[in-house]
Amino acid sequence: MRFFTTIGEFLRDLRAQKLRTFLTIFGIIWGTVAIVVLLAFGNGFQKQTMKTMRGIGEDIILLFPGQTAKAFEGMGTDRWIRLREEDAYLIKNEISLVKDVSPEYSTWSTALRVETRTRTPNITGIIPVYADMRNIIPQKGSRFINEIDMKLKRRVVFLGNELADYLFAGENPVGKYIYVGHTPFIVIGIMQPKEQDSSYNSRDKDRAFIPTSTFTALFGHRYVNNIVITSTHPNVSPLVKTKIYEVLGKKYRFDPTDEEALSIWDTHEFQTMVLGIFIGINTFMAIIGAFTLTVGGVGVANIMYVVVQERTKEIGIKRSVGAKKRHILGQFFLETFFIIFIGAFIGAIISILLIFLVSMLPIDEFVGTPTLSPWVALIAISILGAIGFLAGFFPARKAANLDVIDCLRW
């Protein structure tokens, strides 16, 4: 019964002070929209960025040749360290923390031709496990290079989706022939489109992949351009990198501490750094939203102080007929949370509508889609709860501590 009485009194105050109450609730609405929308945009942008970053591969280590910067065992500096295909298998056999490894050859010297359409893309020689390491997924009805292709040195090619669209003018190229220079190759697969914001030579959508055995037989390359490595767990990547320097340093006779002898790009390390940046951005957005919401909370506290002053006599009458301090405290606390709840509810509805409307715009590729995740809701609710408590506690405590005689004299 006391609950419904409090609601009635609250609604009476709303009708009596419409403009004042509207402005107070508007502050909460604006603050709620600010914090929810900012965090939703930050969350969507983070997901989109991490998704496109993983287009290059999931926690891979890329090993490139380098040039020595330290003298070692009587040998001078500035020696080029060139990598061979067997180095990939040496790393796999010598380092137990390595899960998979693939050598990678590349050339831009040969054109691909279908009828009158030609293009000179990056032609890449790899082994079958490369597809899993680099998140290359064949389209339905096609396949990637397999072990039989490797063993028989088959003239087969797997095409990036945009390269295939250009050379075959939108037709299904699987099973058709394409000329690599003057050599006919049969197309065995097309890559599913994927988002990729970084690469170390060219985007996969514009590349042609052939078996390493076929690549060396056709082009005669002795050295690989790079080696792709995945570890058993991302957390052991620093140890894997140390072991790589030790294993290859022993083979090529360079100082294992000479970081210039080899060039290593640890994508897990880079992704962790970017994730930390986004945590900082989202934290900043949460702080901005919290400040905006705090302004609304100050408005709620002010209106509740005014309400306490206006209802001083009412408080005195209630206390004189037996109402205890906790009843007065609870009444004003409840009214404060009514205001917070109304503002937060309307603000949440507006936020959801804004996010929905923005998600319909073609901006996903650039900034991602704003996303309402559980942690966004948790942060918003926590801040609203804290502000509601602080905005209600001090006016309610003042009301509860008023002297009954002074209230009746008011």
DODO-37405 format. One record per residue (C-alpha): residue number from 1; residue in one letter; chain; x, y, z. Coordinates in Angstrom, 2 decimals. Each point is the difference from the previous one (the first is absolute). Layout:
BEGIN
> NUM,A,A,X,Y,Z
...
END
This chain:
BEGIN
> 1,M,A,0.00,0.00,0.00
> 2,R,A,2.86,2.39,0.90
> 3,F,A,1.56,-0.68,-3.43
> 4,F,A,-3.14,1.08,-1.88
> 5,T,A,-0.36,3.04,2.25
> 6,T,A,3.52,1.05,-0.90
> 7,I,A,-0.78,-0.44,-3.71
> 8,G,A,-3.09,2.16,0.39
> 9,E,A,2.00,2.74,1.70
> 10,F,A,2.65,-0.21,-2.68
> 11,L,A,-2.56,0.34,-2.81
> 12,R,A,-1.58,2.94,1.81
> 13,D,A,3.38,1.75,0.10
> 14,L,A,0.49,-0.71,-3.71
> 15,R,A,-3.27,1.71,-0.84
> 16,A,A,0.76,2.93,2.29
> 17,Q,A,3.50,0.63,-1.41
> 18,K,A,-0.17,-1.18,-3.60
> 19,L,A,2.79,2.14,-1.48
> 20,R,A,2.41,-0.56,2.88
> 21,T,A,-0.56,-3.75,-0.06
> 22,F,A,0.26,-0.17,-3.80
> 23,L,A,3.36,1.77,-0.02
> 24,T,A,1.29,-2.29,2.74
> 25,I,A,-1.12,-3.14,-1.80
> 26,F,A,1.37,1.36,-3.27
> 27,G,A,3.46,0.20,1.62
> 28,I,A,-0.19,-3.70,0.86
> 29,I,A,-1.30,-0.85,-3.51
> 30,W,A,2.85,1.90,-1.64
> 31,G,A,2.60,-1.56,2.27
> 32,T,A,-1.35,-3.51,-0.61
> 33,V,A,0.01,0.50,-3.78
> 34,A,A,3.54,1.38,0.15
> 35,I,A,1.51,-2.88,1.96
> 36,V,A,-1.88,-2.81,-1.78
> 37,V,A,0.56,1.30,-3.53
> 38,L,A,3.66,0.88,0.58
> 39,L,A,0.76,-3.43,1.46
> 40,A,A,-2.01,-1.76,-2.72
> 41,F,A,1.95,1.83,-2.73
> 42,G,A,3.30,-0.74,1.76
> 43,N,A,-0.93,-3.67,0.37
> 44,G,A,-1.04,-0.30,-3.66
> 45,F,A,3.15,1.74,-1.24
> 46,Q,A,2.16,-2.28,2.15
> 47,K,A,-1.68,-3.16,-1.31
> 48,Q,A,0.32,1.14,-3.61
> 49,T,A,3.67,0.89,0.40
> 50,M,A,0.86,-3.31,1.70
> 51,K,A,-1.96,-1.87,-2.68
> 52,T,A,1.88,1.64,-2.86
> 53,M,A,3.31,-0.45,1.80
> 54,R,A,-0.64,-3.75,0.26
> 55,G,A,-0.46,-0.09,-3.76
> 56,I,A,3.77,-0.36,-0.28
> 57,G,A,-0.08,-3.03,2.31
> 58,E,A,-0.69,-1.00,3.58
> 59,D,A,3.00,0.73,2.26
> 60,I,A,2.64,-0.78,-2.63
> 61,I,A,3.72,0.76,-0.03
> 62,L,A,1.46,1.21,-3.29
> 63,L,A,3.72,-0.62,-0.50
> 64,F,A,1.93,1.99,-2.62
> 65,P,A,3.69,0.01,-1.00
> 66,G,A,2.24,2.67,1.44
> 67,Q,A,3.54,1.35,0.19
> 68,T,A,2.40,-0.53,2.89
> 69,A,A,0.90,2.96,2.18
> 70,K,A,2.46,-1.79,2.31
> 71,A,A,3.29,-1.72,-0.71
> 72,F,A,-0.02,-3.69,0.93
> 73,E,A,2.69,-2.72,0.03
> 74,G,A,2.36,1.97,-2.22
> 75,M,A,-2.72,0.98,-2.45
> 76,G,A,-0.76,3.67,-0.56
> 77,T,A,-3.21,1.97,-0.04
> 78,D,A,-2.38,0.77,-2.88
> 79,R,A,-0.29,-3.63,-1.12
> 80,W,A,-3.31,-0.84,-1.64
> 81,I,A,-1.81,-2.94,1.56
> 82,R,A,-2.13,-1.62,-2.72
> 83,L,A,-2.62,-2.56,0.94
> 84,R,A,-0.58,-3.31,-1.76
> 85,E,A,-3.03,-2.28,-0.07
> 86,E,A,1.73,-2.57,2.20
> 87,D,A,0.37,2.65,2.73
> 88,A,A,-3.75,-0.15,0.53
> 89,Y,A,0.14,-3.73,0.70
> 90,L,A,3.11,0.46,2.15
> 91,I,A,-1.91,2.45,2.21
> 92,K,A,-2.95,-2.41,0.19
> 93,N,A,2.23,-2.93,1.04
> 94,E,A,2.30,1.86,2.40
> 95,I,A,-2.51,2.15,1.90
> 96,S,A,-2.67,-1.97,1.85
> 97,L,A,-2.09,3.14,0.63
> 98,V,A,-0.59,0.43,-3.75
> 99,K,A,-3.36,-1.37,-1.15
> 100,D,A,0.07,0.56,-3.77
> 101,V,A,2.39,1.54,-2.48
> 102,S,A,-0.09,0.82,-3.71
> 103,P,A,2.65,1.36,-2.36
> 104,E,A,-1.24,2.71,-2.33
> 105,Y,A,1.39,0.88,-3.42
> 106,S,A,-1.16,3.10,-1.87
> 107,T,A,0.49,1.50,-3.43
> 108,W,A,-1.53,2.92,-1.90
> 109,S,A,1.91,-0.70,-3.23
> 110,T,A,-2.55,-2.12,-1.85
> 111,A,A,-3.40,0.92,-1.41
> 112,L,A,-3.18,-2.05,0.33
> 113,R,A,-2.14,-0.15,-3.14
> 114,V,A,-3.52,-1.13,-0.85
> 115,E,A,-0.83,0.71,-3.63
> 116,T,A,0.74,3.73,-0.39
> 117,R,A,-0.10,0.84,3.70
> 118,T,A,3.38,0.14,1.74
> 119,R,A,1.28,1.03,3.39
> 120,T,A,3.37,-0.26,1.75
> 121,P,A,-0.82,-0.86,3.61
> 122,N,A,2.04,-1.46,2.82
> 123,I,A,0.42,-3.69,-0.90
> 124,T,A,0.65,-1.83,3.25
> 125,G,A,1.43,-3.47,0.61
> 126,I,A,-1.23,-1.60,3.23
> 127,I,A,-0.91,-3.35,1.61
> 128,P,A,-3.52,-1.22,0.98
> 129,V,A,0.15,1.03,3.69
> 130,Y,A,0.46,3.62,-1.10
> 131,A,A,-3.76,0.38,-0.55
> 132,D,A,-0.83,-0.70,3.66
> 133,M,A,2.81,2.21,1.24
> 134,R,A,-1.04,2.98,-2.12
> 135,N,A,-3.80,-0.38,0.29
> 136,I,A,-0.40,-0.77,-3.71
> 137,I,A,-3.29,-1.84,-0.51
> 138,P,A,-1.02,-1.46,-3.39
> 139,Q,A,-3.40,0.87,-1.41
> 140,K,A,-2.61,-2.72,-0.29
> 141,G,A,0.82,-2.41,-2.82
> 142,S,A,3.72,0.74,0.08
> 143,R,A,3.03,-1.11,1.98
> 144,F,A,3.45,1.09,1.10
> 145,I,A,3.31,-1.59,-0.95
> 146,N,A,0.52,-3.50,1.47
> 147,E,A,2.87,-2.43,0.57
> 148,I,A,-0.54,-1.84,-3.30
> 149,D,A,0.38,3.31,-1.85
> 150,M,A,3.28,0.47,1.85
> 151,K,A,1.31,-3.50,-0.66
> 152,L,A,-0.86,-0.05,-3.71
> 153,K,A,0.98,3.64,-0.59
> 154,R,A,-3.40,0.61,-1.53
> 155,R,A,-0.63,3.16,-1.97
> 156,V,A,-2.95,1.08,2.10
> 157,V,A,-0.84,3.48,1.27
> 158,F,A,-2.20,1.41,2.77
> 159,L,A,-1.16,3.56,-0.68
> 160,G,A,-0.90,2.93,2.21
> 161,N,A,-3.64,0.97,-0.47
> 162,E,A,0.56,3.41,-1.63
> 163,L,A,2.73,-1.32,-2.27
> 164,A,A,-2.36,-2.79,-1.13
> 165,D,A,-2.84,2.49,-0.61
> 166,Y,A,2.25,2.08,-2.24
> 167,L,A,1.54,-2.83,-2.03
> 168,F,A,-3.22,-1.98,-0.50
> 169,A,A,-2.43,2.93,-0.17
> 170,G,A,-2.27,-1.34,2.74
> 171,E,A,-0.21,-3.58,-1.35
> 172,N,A,0.76,-3.05,2.13
> 173,P,A,3.70,-0.69,-0.75
> 174,V,A,0.33,-3.34,1.82
> 175,G,A,1.12,-2.67,-2.45
> 176,K,A,1.00,2.53,-2.66
> 177,Y,A,3.49,0.74,-1.26
> 178,I,A,2.07,3.09,0.56
> 179,Y,A,3.44,0.81,-1.41
> 180,V,A,2.79,0.78,2.44
> 181,G,A,2.43,1.55,-2.43
> 182,H,A,-0.15,-2.54,-2.84
> 183,T,A,-0.85,-2.96,2.26
> 184,P,A,-3.61,-1.19,0.34
> 185,F,A,-1.30,-0.51,3.55
> 186,I,A,-3.39,-1.33,1.07
> 187,V,A,-1.96,2.02,2.57
> 188,I,A,-0.92,-2.17,2.99
> 189,G,A,-1.44,2.57,2.36
> 190,I,A,-1.06,3.56,0.80
> 191,M,A,0.42,1.69,3.36
> 192,Q,A,-3.03,1.07,1.97
> 193,P,A,-0.06,3.80,0.38
> 194,K,A,1.53,1.12,3.28
> 195,E,A,0.84,3.29,1.67
> 196,Q,A,3.72,0.67,0.23
> 197,D,A,1.45,3.36,1.01
> 198,S,A,3.67,-0.97,0.00
> 199,S,A,2.42,-2.15,-1.96
> 200,Y,A,3.72,-0.43,-0.48
> 201,N,A,0.04,0.04,-3.83
> 202,S,A,-3.53,0.06,-1.47
> 203,R,A,-3.59,-0.75,0.96
> 204,D,A,-1.08,-3.63,-0.34
> 205,K,A,-2.96,1.00,-2.18
> 206,D,A,2.48,0.99,-2.77
> 207,R,A,2.37,-2.97,0.26
> 208,A,A,0.46,-3.31,-1.82
> 209,F,A,1.16,-3.00,2.06
> 210,I,A,1.82,-3.03,-1.42
> 211,P,A,1.88,-2.93,1.67
> 212,T,A,3.59,0.74,1.07
> 213,S,A,1.22,-3.00,-2.01
> 214,T,A,-1.62,1.42,-3.15
> 215,F,A,1.25,3.50,0.79
> 216,T,A,3.67,-1.02,0.27
> 217,A,A,-0.22,-2.17,-3.11
> 218,L,A,-1.58,2.83,-2.01
> 219,F,A,1.96,3.02,1.27
> 220,G,A,3.17,-1.59,1.38
> 221,H,A,0.10,2.03,3.23
> 222,R,A,2.55,-1.19,2.57
> 223,Y,A,-1.11,2.22,2.87
> 224,V,A,-3.38,0.57,1.58
> 225,N,A,-1.34,3.50,0.54
> 226,N,A,-1.16,-0.79,3.52
> 227,I,A,-1.14,-2.78,2.35
> 228,V,A,-3.37,-0.07,1.75
> 229,I,A,-0.07,-1.51,3.51
> 230,T,A,-2.65,-0.70,2.62
> 231,S,A,0.84,-0.94,3.57
> 232,T,A,-1.82,-2.45,2.28
> 233,H,A,-1.32,2.96,2.02
> 234,P,A,0.18,3.78,-0.60
> 235,N,A,1.59,0.55,3.41
> 236,V,A,3.12,-1.98,-0.98
> 237,S,A,0.70,2.19,-3.06
> 238,P,A,2.90,1.89,1.69
> 239,L,A,1.71,-3.31,0.82
> 240,V,A,-0.60,-1.30,-3.53
> 241,K,A,1.66,3.11,-1.45
> 242,T,A,3.01,-0.51,2.26
> 243,K,A,0.27,-3.64,-1.09
> 244,I,A,-0.20,0.98,-3.69
> 245,Y,A,3.04,2.25,0.41
> 246,E,A,1.85,-2.81,1.77
> 247,V,A,-0.82,-2.71,-2.57
> 248,L,A,0.71,2.11,-3.10
> 249,G,A,2.92,1.76,1.69
> 250,K,A,1.66,-3.37,0.43
> 251,K,A,-0.61,-0.93,-3.66
> 252,Y,A,1.00,3.32,-1.57
> 253,R,A,2.60,0.95,2.62
> 254,F,A,-1.30,3.29,1.35
> 255,D,A,-0.40,1.27,3.55
> 256,P,A,-3.38,-1.23,1.40
> 257,T,A,-0.38,3.39,1.69
> 258,D,A,0.38,1.83,-3.33
> 259,E,A,-3.60,1.05,-0.70
> 260,E,A,0.99,1.54,-3.35
> 261,A,A,1.06,-3.36,-1.41
> 262,L,A,-3.65,-0.98,-0.38
> 263,S,A,-3.16,2.06,-0.15
> 264,I,A,-2.98,-1.29,2.00
> 265,W,A,-3.56,1.31,0.08
> 266,D,A,-2.01,-1.46,2.86
> 267,T,A,-3.63,0.77,-0.84
> 268,H,A,-1.16,-1.10,3.47
> 269,E,A,2.23,2.64,1.56
> 270,F,A,-1.37,2.61,-2.40
> 271,Q,A,-3.61,-1.04,0.65
> 272,T,A,0.58,0.18,3.76
> 273,M,A,1.36,3.53,-0.39
> 274,V,A,-3.01,1.06,-2.09
> 275,L,A,-2.37,-1.61,2.51
> 276,G,A,1.65,2.03,2.77
> 277,I,A,-0.51,3.17,-2.03
> 278,F,A,-3.69,-0.80,-0.40
> 279,I,A,-0.36,-0.68,3.71
> 280,G,A,1.40,3.48,0.58
> 281,I,A,-2.37,1.53,-2.59
> 282,N,A,-3.04,-1.77,1.47
> 283,T,A,1.02,1.02,3.50
> 284,F,A,0.28,3.63,-1.15
> 285,M,A,-3.44,-0.22,-1.62
> 286,A,A,-1.44,-1.50,3.18
> 287,I,A,1.49,2.87,2.03
> 288,I,A,-1.45,2.60,-2.40
> 289,G,A,-3.40,-1.68,0.19
> 290,A,A,0.25,-0.26,3.78
> 291,F,A,0.75,3.74,0.30
> 292,T,A,-3.02,0.79,-2.17
> 293,L,A,-2.15,-2.29,2.12
> 294,T,A,1.42,1.54,3.18
> 295,V,A,-1.30,3.40,-1.10
> 296,G,A,-3.44,-1.54,-0.19
> 297,G,A,0.53,-1.53,3.43
> 298,V,A,0.86,3.41,1.43
> 299,G,A,-3.28,1.27,-1.42
> 300,V,A,-1.87,-2.84,1.71
> 301,A,A,1.71,0.77,3.32
> 302,N,A,-0.90,3.67,-0.32
> 303,I,A,-3.65,-0.68,-0.69
> 304,M,A,-0.16,-2.40,2.93
> 305,Y,A,1.48,2.67,2.32
> 306,V,A,-2.72,2.37,-1.22
> 307,V,A,-2.64,-2.67,0.56
> 308,V,A,1.27,-0.54,3.55
> 309,Q,A,-0.28,3.74,0.70
> 310,E,A,-3.48,0.23,-1.53
> 311,R,A,-1.27,-2.99,1.99
> 312,T,A,1.58,0.87,3.32
> 313,K,A,-3.37,0.41,1.73
> 314,E,A,-1.24,-3.27,-1.49
> 315,I,A,3.10,-1.75,1.35
> 316,G,A,-0.64,1.47,3.46
> 317,I,A,-3.62,-1.25,-0.01
> 318,K,A,1.06,-3.48,-1.04
> 319,R,A,2.66,-0.12,2.69
> 320,S,A,-2.45,1.27,2.65
> 321,V,A,-2.50,-2.78,-0.73
> 322,G,A,2.62,-2.76,0.25
> 323,A,A,1.99,-0.10,-3.24
> 324,K,A,3.61,-0.97,0.70
> 325,K,A,3.14,1.39,-1.59
> 326,R,A,0.38,-3.07,-2.20
> 327,H,A,-3.51,0.55,-1.42
> 328,I,A,0.86,3.57,-1.01
> 329,L,A,3.39,-1.14,-1.32
> 330,G,A,-1.63,-2.78,-2.06
> 331,Q,A,-2.66,2.33,-1.38
> 332,F,A,2.45,2.50,-1.44
> 333,F,A,2.36,-2.73,-1.16
> 334,L,A,-2.88,-1.61,-1.87
> 335,E,A,-1.04,3.27,-1.63
> 336,T,A,3.58,0.59,-1.12
> 337,F,A,0.18,-3.40,-1.62
> 338,F,A,-3.34,0.61,-1.71
> 339,I,A,1.52,3.02,-1.73
> 340,I,A,3.19,-1.93,-0.86
> 341,F,A,-2.00,-2.96,-1.28
> 342,I,A,-2.28,2.09,-2.23
> 343,G,A,2.95,1.88,-1.50
> 344,A,A,2.09,-3.15,-0.43
> 345,F,A,-2.88,-1.93,-1.58
> 346,I,A,-0.76,2.72,-2.55
> 347,G,A,3.73,0.47,-0.63
> 348,A,A,0.46,-3.74,-0.60
> 349,I,A,-2.87,-0.04,-2.52
> 350,I,A,1.48,2.98,-1.86
> 351,S,A,3.47,-1.62,0.06
> 352,I,A,-1.31,-3.25,-1.45
> 353,L,A,-1.82,1.87,-2.77
> 354,L,A,3.11,2.05,-0.83
> 355,I,A,2.20,-3.11,-0.08
> 356,F,A,-2.53,-1.80,-2.20
> 357,L,A,-0.19,2.90,-2.45
> 358,V,A,3.79,0.37,-0.17
> 359,S,A,0.43,-3.76,-0.53
> 360,M,A,-2.02,0.33,-3.22
> 361,L,A,2.57,2.40,-1.47
> 362,P,A,2.79,-1.47,-2.20
> 363,I,A,2.79,0.80,2.47
> 364,D,A,0.75,-3.49,1.31
> 365,E,A,3.18,-0.32,-2.07
> 366,F,A,1.42,3.22,1.44
> 367,V,A,-1.08,0.37,3.64
> 368,G,A,-1.95,-3.20,0.63
> 369,T,A,-3.56,-0.38,1.22
> 370,P,A,-0.88,1.54,3.41
> 371,T,A,-0.61,-2.93,2.33
> 372,L,A,-1.83,-0.21,3.32
> 373,S,A,1.93,-2.63,1.90
> 374,P,A,-0.55,-1.21,3.60
> 375,W,A,2.99,1.97,1.27
> 376,V,A,-1.40,3.22,-1.54
> 377,A,A,-3.30,-0.58,1.82
> 378,L,A,1.85,-0.88,3.23
> 379,I,A,2.08,3.20,-0.10
> 380,A,A,-3.06,2.16,-0.73
> 381,I,A,-2.06,-1.63,2.78
> 382,S,A,2.88,0.27,2.49
> 383,I,A,0.51,3.71,-0.70
> 384,L,A,-3.74,0.68,0.13
> 385,G,A,-0.27,-1.90,3.29
> 386,A,A,2.93,1.88,1.54
> 387,I,A,-1.36,3.38,-1.11
> 388,G,A,-3.50,-0.92,1.19
> 389,F,A,1.33,-0.97,3.40
> 390,L,A,2.08,3.16,0.44
> 391,A,A,-2.72,2.28,-1.39
> 392,G,A,-2.57,-1.48,2.35
> 393,F,A,2.02,-0.68,3.13
> 394,F,A,0.94,3.52,1.05
> 395,P,A,-3.43,1.64,-0.54
> 396,A,A,-1.69,-3.03,1.61
> 397,R,A,2.35,0.15,2.98
> 398,K,A,-0.69,3.70,0.41
> 399,A,A,-3.76,-0.67,-0.06
> 400,A,A,0.29,-2.83,2.53
> 401,N,A,2.11,2.07,2.39
> 402,L,A,-2.30,3.04,0.09
> 403,D,A,-1.20,0.92,3.49
> 404,V,A,-3.74,-0.73,0.40
> 405,I,A,-0.71,3.26,1.92
> 406,D,A,1.82,2.10,-2.61
> 407,C,A,-1.93,-1.73,-2.75
> 408,L,A,-3.37,0.73,1.66
> 409,R,A,0.97,3.64,0.48
> 410,W,A,0.82,0.35,-3.73
END
